[in-house]
């Protein structure tokens, strides 16, 4: 296995970790105005992700940095072509971060309601746009012979991409609701449990539609490499419903994590060795070879990654262990 392939796999792992971890706190943010009826209840919901949300976002920064360093042309073409969508996503993430910090700076109900809905917007917009981005990577985009994106923002909002956005929202809502069932006490616990049942059915239907659309309208399954991770993701999502019926929420959360991770792996396995396919001419597609950095750069990056990545994982795992307790309204609130 060459270094180009190794770094393609590492970036896939980084995005899988990001979608799995950030997915549940995006889901919690989207559920916030609907599960929290009082200020204390909404504060409880926010505190459930308070120690984790900013650490989860580091996975996105690391994945983007790895793309830039290992496959600079992929980074350049995608970020220039998806510029407006990524700018909107960035603004939404800024709004989300500010909202967490500002909501409790004033005790006025309108003030806190404003920031609670800002958290909802700052969570739902990035979730939707990540789905749009992933769907366009699967489908391919117009790239010319000079590796330049020659499409438009509106062209990115094609039916398959919009379905991808809805799919990500559905999965993250389910993931977030199950997380709250694990992390919070009453009355949020009962409300979260009630939401998981309908959200599981919605996610199942939407994911099925996405896979059918991808099979017939994109090259994702042409090589056959995407079949195994897709099957694992589908089985995990089906078993999630069984675990929810048995009220095994720890297992259910683990299974939605597996679903999200293997949906990401299916995407990367299906596009390999491309990183961004051209819909104008397959010969103009960006691959792990024509878009990569030098072998020397990849070698140095590999050494650094294998030294520091385990340390970062240990630290983040320790954080989740320290803040593992279930939160109730009797706990001191930070937000």
C-alpha positions as CSV (number, residue, x, y, z in Angstrom):
1,X,0.0,0.0,0.0
2,X,1.5,3.3,-1.0
3,X,1.5,6.6,1.0
4,X,-1.1,8.1,-1.3
5,X,-3.6,5.4,-0.4
6,X,-2.6,5.5,3.3
7,X,-3.4,9.2,3.5
8,X,-6.7,8.7,1.6
9,X,-7.7,6.1,4.3
10,X,-6.5,8.4,7.1
11,X,-8.6,11.3,5.8
12,X,-11.6,8.9,5.5
13,X,-11.1,7.9,9.2
14,X,-10.9,11.6,10.2
15,X,-14.1,12.4,8.4
16,X,-15.8,9.3,9.8
17,X,-14.8,10.3,13.3
18,X,-15.9,13.9,12.7
19,X,-19.4,12.9,11.4
20,X,-19.9,10.4,14.2
21,X,-18.8,12.7,17.0
22,X,-20.1,16.0,15.7
23,X,-23.2,14.2,14.4
24,X,-24.7,13.7,17.9
25,X,-24.1,17.3,19.0
26,X,-25.5,18.6,15.7
27,X,-28.5,16.4,16.5
28,X,-28.8,17.7,20.1
29,X,-28.6,21.3,18.8
30,X,-31.4,20.6,16.3
31,X,-33.5,19.0,19.0
32,X,-32.9,21.8,21.6
33,X,-36.0,24.0,20.9
34,X,-38.3,21.0,20.8
35,X,-37.2,18.9,23.7
36,X,-36.6,21.7,26.2
37,X,-39.8,23.3,27.3
38,X,-38.3,25.5,30.1
39,X,-35.0,27.4,30.3
40,X,-33.6,24.9,32.9
41,X,-34.4,22.0,30.5
42,X,-32.7,23.6,27.6
43,X,-29.7,24.4,29.8
44,X,-29.6,20.7,30.7
45,X,-29.6,19.7,27.0
46,X,-26.8,22.1,26.2
47,X,-24.7,20.9,29.2
48,X,-25.0,17.4,27.8
49,X,-22.7,18.4,24.9
50,X,-21.0,21.3,26.7
51,X,-17.7,19.5,27.4
52,X,-17.5,17.9,23.9
53,X,-18.8,20.0,21.1
54,X,-15.7,22.1,20.5
55,X,-13.4,19.1,20.8
56,X,-15.6,17.3,18.2
57,X,-15.1,20.1,15.7
58,X,-11.3,19.7,15.9
59,X,-11.8,16.5,13.8
60,X,-13.1,18.7,11.0
61,X,-10.1,21.0,11.2
62,X,-7.8,18.1,11.3
63,X,-9.4,16.5,8.3
64,X,-9.3,19.7,6.4
65,X,-5.7,20.2,7.3
66,X,-4.8,16.7,6.2
67,X,-6.5,17.3,2.9
68,X,-4.6,20.5,2.4
69,X,-1.2,18.9,3.2
70,X,-1.7,15.5,1.5
71,X,-3.9,16.4,-1.5
72,X,-3.5,20.1,-2.0
73,X,-5.2,20.1,-5.4
74,X,-8.2,18.3,-4.0
75,X,-8.4,20.9,-1.3
76,X,-8.0,23.8,-3.7
77,X,-10.5,22.6,-6.3
78,X,-13.2,21.6,-3.7
79,X,-12.9,24.6,-1.5
80,X,-13.0,27.0,-4.5
81,X,-15.9,25.2,-6.1
82,X,-17.8,24.8,-2.9
83,X,-16.8,28.2,-1.6
84,X,-20.3,29.7,-1.1
85,X,-21.6,26.6,0.6
86,X,-18.6,26.3,2.9
87,X,-18.8,30.1,3.7
88,X,-22.4,29.6,4.8
89,X,-21.4,26.6,6.8
90,X,-18.6,28.6,8.5
91,X,-21.0,31.5,9.4
92,X,-23.4,29.0,10.8
93,X,-20.7,27.4,12.9
94,X,-19.6,30.8,14.2
95,X,-23.2,31.6,15.1
96,X,-23.4,28.2,16.9
97,X,-20.3,28.8,19.0
98,X,-21.3,32.3,19.9
99,X,-24.8,31.1,20.9
100,X,-23.4,28.6,23.4
101,X,-21.4,31.4,25.1
102,X,-23.9,34.2,25.0
103,X,-27.3,32.5,25.9
104,X,-26.7,32.7,29.7
105,X,-25.2,36.2,29.7
106,X,-28.6,37.6,30.3
107,X,-31.6,36.2,32.1
108,X,-34.2,37.6,29.7
109,X,-36.4,34.9,28.2
110,X,-36.4,36.5,24.7
111,X,-32.6,36.8,24.9
112,X,-32.2,33.1,25.7
113,X,-34.8,32.0,23.2
114,X,-33.0,33.9,20.5
115,X,-29.7,32.1,21.2
116,X,-31.5,28.7,21.5
117,X,-32.9,29.1,18.0
118,X,-29.5,30.3,16.9
119,X,-28.0,27.0,18.1
120,X,-30.7,25.2,16.1
121,X,-29.8,27.1,13.0
122,X,-26.0,26.7,13.7
123,X,-26.5,23.0,14.0
124,X,-29.0,22.2,11.2
125,X,-27.3,24.3,8.4
126,X,-23.8,22.6,8.7
127,X,-25.5,19.2,9.0
128,X,-27.4,19.8,5.8
129,X,-24.5,21.3,3.9
130,X,-22.2,18.4,4.9
131,X,-24.7,16.1,3.4
132,X,-24.8,18.2,0.2
133,X,-21.0,18.2,0.1
134,X,-20.7,14.4,0.5
135,X,-23.4,13.8,-2.1
136,X,-21.6,16.0,-4.7
137,X,-18.3,14.2,-4.0
138,X,-20.1,10.9,-4.7
139,X,-21.9,12.2,-7.8
140,X,-19.0,14.2,-9.2
141,X,-18.7,17.9,-10.2
142,X,-17.8,19.8,-13.3
143,X,-14.0,20.0,-13.4
144,X,-12.0,21.0,-16.5
145,X,-8.7,19.8,-17.8
146,X,-6.9,22.3,-15.6
147,X,-8.4,20.9,-12.4
148,X,-10.6,23.9,-12.0
149,X,-14.2,23.7,-10.8
150,X,-16.4,25.2,-13.6
151,X,-19.8,24.8,-12.1
152,X,-22.0,27.1,-10.1
153,X,-23.3,27.1,-6.5
154,X,-26.8,26.3,-7.7
155,X,-25.5,23.3,-9.6
156,X,-24.4,21.8,-6.3
157,X,-28.0,21.9,-5.1
158,X,-29.0,19.1,-7.4
159,X,-31.7,16.6,-6.3
160,X,-29.2,14.0,-5.2
161,X,-27.3,16.5,-3.1
162,X,-30.4,17.8,-1.5
163,X,-31.3,14.3,-0.6
164,X,-27.9,13.9,0.9
165,X,-28.5,16.9,3.1
166,X,-31.8,15.5,4.3
167,X,-30.1,12.1,4.9
168,X,-27.4,13.7,7.1
169,X,-30.0,15.7,9.1
170,X,-32.1,12.5,9.7
171,X,-29.1,10.5,10.8
172,X,-27.8,13.2,13.1
173,X,-31.2,13.8,14.7
174,X,-31.5,10.1,15.5
175,X,-27.9,10.0,16.8
176,X,-28.5,13.1,19.0
177,X,-31.8,11.9,20.4
178,X,-30.2,8.5,21.4
179,X,-27.3,10.4,23.0
180,X,-29.7,12.5,25.1
181,X,-31.5,9.3,26.1
182,X,-28.1,8.1,27.5
183,X,-26.9,11.4,28.9
184,X,-29.9,13.1,30.6
185,X,-32.5,12.5,33.3
186,X,-36.2,13.3,33.3
187,X,-38.0,15.0,31.8
188,X,-35.6,15.1,28.8
189,X,-35.0,11.4,29.0
190,X,-38.7,10.5,28.3
191,X,-39.0,13.0,25.5
192,X,-35.8,11.9,23.8
193,X,-36.9,8.2,24.0
194,X,-40.2,9.1,22.4
195,X,-38.4,11.0,19.6
196,X,-36.0,8.1,18.8
197,X,-38.8,5.8,17.6
198,X,-40.1,8.1,14.9
199,X,-36.6,9.4,14.0
200,X,-35.4,5.9,13.5
201,X,-38.1,5.2,11.0
202,X,-37.5,8.5,9.2
203,X,-33.8,7.8,9.0
204,X,-34.3,4.3,7.7
205,X,-36.6,5.5,4.9
206,X,-34.3,8.5,3.9
207,X,-31.1,6.4,3.9
208,X,-32.8,3.7,1.8
209,X,-33.8,6.4,-0.8
210,X,-30.3,7.8,-0.7
211,X,-28.7,4.4,-1.4
212,X,-31.2,3.7,-4.2
213,X,-30.5,7.1,-5.8
214,X,-26.7,6.6,-5.4
215,X,-26.9,3.1,-7.0
216,X,-28.8,4.3,-10.1
217,X,-27.6,7.8,-10.6
218,X,-23.9,7.9,-9.4
219,X,-20.8,5.8,-9.9
220,X,-20.5,5.0,-6.2
221,X,-21.2,1.3,-6.6
222,X,-19.6,0.7,-10.0
223,X,-16.4,-0.7,-8.5
224,X,-18.1,-2.8,-5.9
225,X,-15.9,-1.5,-3.1
226,X,-18.7,0.4,-1.5
227,X,-20.9,-2.7,-1.0
228,X,-19.4,-4.1,2.2
229,X,-19.4,-0.8,4.2
230,X,-22.9,-0.1,2.9
231,X,-24.2,-3.5,4.1
232,X,-22.6,-3.0,7.5
233,X,-24.2,0.5,7.8
234,X,-27.6,-0.8,6.8
235,X,-27.4,-3.7,9.3
236,X,-26.4,-1.4,12.1
237,X,-29.3,1.0,11.3
238,X,-31.7,-1.9,11.3
239,X,-30.4,-3.2,14.6
240,X,-30.7,0.2,16.1
241,X,-34.4,-0.1,15.8
242,X,-34.3,-3.4,17.7
243,X,-32.1,-2.0,20.5
244,X,-34.5,1.0,20.8
245,X,-37.4,-1.4,21.3
246,X,-35.5,-3.2,24.0
247,X,-34.5,0.1,25.6
248,X,-30.8,-0.7,25.1
249,X,-29.7,2.9,24.4
250,X,-26.0,2.3,24.8
251,X,-26.1,-0.3,22.1
252,X,-28.4,1.9,20.0
253,X,-25.9,4.8,20.2
254,X,-23.0,2.5,19.3
255,X,-25.0,1.2,16.3
256,X,-25.9,4.7,15.0
257,X,-22.2,5.5,15.4
258,X,-21.3,2.4,13.2
259,X,-24.0,3.5,10.7
260,X,-22.5,7.0,10.3
261,X,-18.9,5.7,10.2
262,X,-19.6,3.1,7.6
263,X,-21.7,5.5,5.4
264,X,-18.5,7.6,5.3
265,X,-16.3,4.6,4.6
266,X,-18.7,3.6,1.8
267,X,-18.3,7.0,0.2
268,X,-14.5,6.9,0.3
269,X,-14.4,3.3,-0.9
270,X,-16.8,4.0,-3.8
271,X,-14.9,7.0,-5.1
272,X,-11.3,5.5,-4.8
273,X,-8.9,6.2,-6.4
274,X,-10.6,9.5,-7.3
275,X,-10.9,12.2,-4.7
276,X,-13.2,14.4,-6.8
277,X,-14.6,13.0,-10.0
278,X,-15.2,15.2,-13.1
279,X,-18.6,15.0,-14.7
280,X,-17.2,16.6,-17.9
281,X,-14.6,14.0,-18.6
282,X,-13.4,11.1,-16.4
283,X,-9.9,11.8,-17.5
284,X,-10.0,15.2,-15.8
285,X,-10.9,13.7,-12.4
286,X,-8.7,14.4,-9.4
287,X,-7.1,11.2,-8.0
288,X,-5.0,10.3,-5.1
289,X,-2.0,10.6,-7.4
290,X,-2.5,13.7,-9.6
291,X,-3.8,15.7,-6.6
292,X,-1.2,14.7,-4.0
293,X,1.7,16.3,-2.4
294,X,5.3,14.9,-2.9
295,X,6.3,11.6,-1.5
296,X,8.7,13.2,0.9
297,X,5.9,15.4,2.3
298,X,3.6,12.4,2.7
299,X,6.4,10.4,4.5
300,X,7.0,13.2,7.0
301,X,3.3,13.6,7.6
302,X,2.9,9.9,8.2
303,X,5.6,9.9,10.9
304,X,4.1,12.8,12.7
305,X,0.5,11.4,12.4
306,X,1.5,8.0,13.9
307,X,3.2,9.7,16.9
308,X,0.6,12.3,17.8
309,X,-2.7,10.8,16.7
310,X,-2.8,8.2,19.5
311,X,-2.1,10.9,22.1
312,X,-5.0,13.0,20.8
313,X,-7.3,10.0,20.9
314,X,-6.3,9.1,24.4
315,X,-6.9,12.7,25.6
316,X,-10.3,12.9,23.9
317,X,-11.3,9.5,25.3
318,X,-10.3,10.6,28.8
319,X,-12.5,13.7,28.4
320,X,-15.5,11.5,27.6
321,X,-14.7,9.3,30.6
322,X,-14.4,12.2,33.0
323,X,-17.8,13.7,31.9
324,X,-19.6,10.4,31.5
325,X,-22.2,10.9,34.2
326,X,-25.9,11.3,33.4
327,X,-27.1,14.9,33.9
328,X,-30.2,15.9,35.8
329,X,-31.9,19.2,36.6
330,X,-30.2,19.0,40.0
331,X,-26.8,19.4,38.5
332,X,-25.1,22.8,38.4
333,X,-25.6,24.4,35.0
334,X,-22.7,26.0,33.0
335,X,-24.6,27.4,30.0
